[in-house]
Amino acid sequence: MKSRLDAATLALLVVCCASWGLNQTAVKVTLAGVGPASQLAIRSAVATLLVLAWCRLRGIRLFERDGTLRPGLLVGAAFGIEFVLLFAGLQFTTASRSAILLYLGPFHVAVGAHLWLGERLDGGRIAGLAVAFAGVVLVFSTGGATAGPDHLLGDAFSVLASIAWAACTLTIKRTALAAAPAEKTLLYQLAVSAVIGLAVALVLGEPAPTLPTPVVGWSLVYQGVWISAVTYVIWFQLVRTHPAGLLSAATFMTPVFGVVGAVLLLGEPASWRLAGAVALVAVGIHLVNRPRRIVPAA
């Protein structure tokens, strides 16, 4: 396993982080023709088929009895709830605020791992939590005049989505999924979330999806093909060859790309408070995920 990030790996990380950061912008655009639950159902169903094809191509075994069914369904439910909340929240708040608040997920994971997995919070991680909290305070100090009258509801949904993300991660860490192929875990998440999205769309009576402009259609393709299938598979390939902590420390770039993309592509307003908030959350992510000790490869 490599102990350093070479230029090619760093380039792939930047591509993944930029792609994930722009996801909120894509969701916001797609909401013009496809409801939040319907988006989840479509993107997850498309990605499920693509990842199944990838696994078949690579000969990855998926249907062996390995004790992952029950935790897999639980992780899939948490994943589905996360994105239902995230997509619903984007109807009320801006993509830039959502991008910052969603990335509270790593901090919930750090606290949860301390409480339930025995992964102690050291000084660096505590500092990261404190820095990120300061960033969240700045987010809410910006007010909601430009986010809409119900921005607090959207912000709350984004925070709840970050908690669901953390629950998903902690479940994977604590169950048989930790030893399962990463693609199998991803398929649990995608397949179950597709069912959840469809069920929520039917219960809420969401209108049938439409594609009023080509941009809406391409935004949906971006989510289902590029984000949910391609970048996740790239990430799993990187995790196989590099320490996960080393890679996770680099994900501080994601909320930065999220805010920049929302400002440039959606015309959302920028302010020094928003810039400060995303900087603080990014630094916090780096501190929480920074590897404390890297053993050189033999």
N, C-alpha and C positions, 0 to 999 in steps of 0.2 A: 504493500500500500504506500502510495506516495505521501511524503510529509510536507510537500510544497506545492503551490499553485503555479504551474507553468503558464506561458502566454496563451496557449490554446485553451486550457481549462479556464483561465480567467476570462477569456473572450466568451466562452459558452456561458459562464456565470453571469456576465453582463447581459447577454442576450436573454437568459431566463429571467433575471431580475427585472429588466426593462419590460419584458412581456407580461409578467405578473403585475407589475406596477400599472400597466396600461389597461388591465382587465376591468377596473371600475369604469374607466372611460368607455370601453366597449359595451359594458352592460348598460350604462346610461344612454348611449346611442340606440341600442337595441330596444330599449323600453318604448321607443316611438312606435313600434309595431308588434312587439311581443311582450306579454306580461311577465312578471318576475318568476313565477312558478313554471310557466311554460318555457321560459329560457332555460331554467335548470333542467327540465325534463329533456329538451331537445339536445342541449350541449352534452349532457351526461350520456344520453343514449348513443349519440354519434361517437363520442369518445370511447364508450364501452366496446363498440364494434371494432374500432381501430386498434385498441389495445389488445383485444382478443386476437386480431389478425397478427399483431406483432408477436404475441406469445406463441402462436402457432408457428410462425416463421422461425422463431428462435428455439423452439422445442421446450418451452417453459411449461412444466406440469402444473395444472391448476385444480384438478378435481380429485386429488388424493385426500384421504382422511388424515388430517393433521391437527385437529382440534381448533381450527380457526373459524369454523362456521359461526358460532355464537358471537365471539368478539368481532368477527367480520361484519355481521349484521348490525351490531352496536356501533361500530365505527362508521359504517355506511349511513346509519341514521343520523349520527352526529354531523357527518359531512353534509348530508342533505339539509339538515336544520341550519347549519352554518350558512349555506348559500341561499336558502329561502329568506333568512333574515337579512343577509347582505343585499340581495337583489331588491327586496322590499324596501329596505332602508334607503336605497339610492333613488327611490321615488320622491323622497322628502328632503334629503340633504345633498350636498355637493360631492362629486367624485373625489375631490382633494381631501375633504374632511374624512370621508369614508376610508380612503387609502391610509390615512394616519391612524385612525381608530381601529381598523381591522388588525393592524400590525402591533396591537397590544397582545396578540396571541402568544408570541414567544415569552412574554413576561408572565402570563398566566401559566404557561408550561413550566417556567422556572420555579414559581411558587408551588405549583402542584407537585412537581418532582421532589421538592424539598419536603413537602408534607407527607407524600405517599410512596415515593420511590427511594428515599434515603439519599438523594443527591443534594448535598448541603449547599446552602447559599453562602458563598464566601464574600469577601469585601468587594471584589470586582463586580459580582452579580448584583449585590445590594446597591452599589453605586449605579449600575445600569438601570435598575428599577426606579431609583430616585430620579435619575435624569429623564427617563421616559415619562414619569409622572409629571414632571415639570413641563414636558412637551404637551401632555394632554391638557394641563391647565391652560396653556397658551392657546390650544385649539378652541376651548370653550370661551376664552377671553375675546376671541374674534367676533363673537356674536353671530346672529343668523340672518341678518338683513339680506344677504345675497344668497343664502342657502334655502330660503323659503320659510313660510310661517310655521311649518311643522318640522323644522330642522332638528329639534331636540328628539323627536320621535325617530327620525332617520339616524341620528347620532347614536341613540340608545340601541337601535337594531344593529348598528355596526359593532358596538361594544359587545352585545350579546353574541354576535357572529364570531368575534374573536375568542369568546369563552368556549363556544362550541368547537372551534378549531383546536383549542388547547385540550378539550376533553377527548377529541379524536386522537391527538398526538399521544396523550398520556395512556389512553387505552391500548394503542399500538405498543408502547414501551412496556406495558405491564402484562401483556398476554402473549399467547402463542404466535400472534402476528409478528412479533419482533424477530422470529426466526424464519418466517415465511418469505417467499420471493416477493420483492417490493411490488412487482406487477400484479400479483394476486391481491395484495392489500389495496392497491389502486382500483382494481376491478370491483372489489366489494364496495368501495366508496362510490364509484361511478354508477354501478348497476342499481344499488339501493337508492341513491339520490335521484336517479331517473324516475323510479317508481314514486318516490316522495313528491317530486316536482309535479308529476302527472296527477297524483291524488289531490294535492293542494290546489292545482289549477282547476280541477273538476269541482271540488268542494266550494271554492270561491267563485266559480262561474266566470273565470277569466275569458275574455273574448278570444275567438280563434286567432292564432298568429297571422300577421300580415307583414308584407315587406314593402312599405310605402316608398322606400328609396333603395338603391343598390347599397348604400352605405350601411343601412340596417342589416341587410342580408350578409354582407361581408363581415360585419361585426359579430354576427352570430356564428359564422364559419370560424372566425378568429378564436372565439371562445371554445367551440366544440372540437375543432381540429388542432389548432396550434397550441392553445393553453392546456386544455384538459388531456390531450394525448401526447403531442410531440414534446413539449417542454418538460412534462412530468417524466417521460421516459428518459430524456436527456439527463435530468436531475438524478434519476436512479442509477444510470450508468456512471455518473460522476461519483455517487456515494460508494459504488463498488470499488473505486480505485483511490479514493481520498477519504481522510477522516471526516465524518459527518460534521463535527464541531468546526473544523476549518472551513468547510463550505457554508455552514449556517452563519458563521460570523460575517460572511460576505453578503448576506441577504439584507444588510442594512441599506443597500442601494434601492430596494424595492419600493418603499414608501416615497423615496425621493423621486423616482421615475413616475410614481403615481400622481404626485402633486404637479410635477412639471408637465406631464401629459394632459392633465385636466385643465391646466392654465392655458397651454398652447393650443390644444385641440378643441376644447369646449368653450374657451373664452372665460373660464371661471376667474374671478378676481384674485390677484396676488396681494399679499401684505407682508410686512416684516414679521408680524406675529405668526402667520402661517409658515413662513420660511423658517422661523426659529423653532416652531413646533416640530416640523418634519426633521430638522437637523438634530434636535434633542432626542426624538424617538429613534432616529437612525443610529446615533451614538449609543443610545441605550441598548439597542439590538446587538450592536457589535460587542459591547461590554458583557452582556448576558451570555452570548454564544461564543465568546473568544476562548479558544483552547487554552487551558492552563498549563498543559505540558504536552509537547509534541515529541514523540520518540522517533528519531531518524529511521528511515527504512533501511533494512539490512542489505 
